[in-house]
Amino acid sequence: MSALQTLAAENTVSGNVNAVAYGLAAIGPGIGVGIIFGNGTQALARQPEAAGLIRTNQIMGFAFCEALALIGIVMGFVFQ
């Protein structure tokens, strides 16, 4: 019996697959948050008088990116 068959027989593969899938799903929101705050910092440096509007847009973009990460973790439980 191979190692893969042993893992499948013990029914531990599904838990490991969910963890790997969430890890891959978290890459996108992580990159998105980095882009949002990086570009927001550049925008604040170029136009400090628009700080309120820029910060508001940053927070909205951050919330949407984090919602995608939360959806990714919930999908692991839904498809289990």
Secondary structure, 3 states (H helix, E strand, C coil): CCHHHHHHHHCCHHHHHHHHHHHHHCHHHHHHHHHHHHHHHHHHHHCHHHHHHHHHHHHHHHHHHHHHHHHHHHHHHHCC
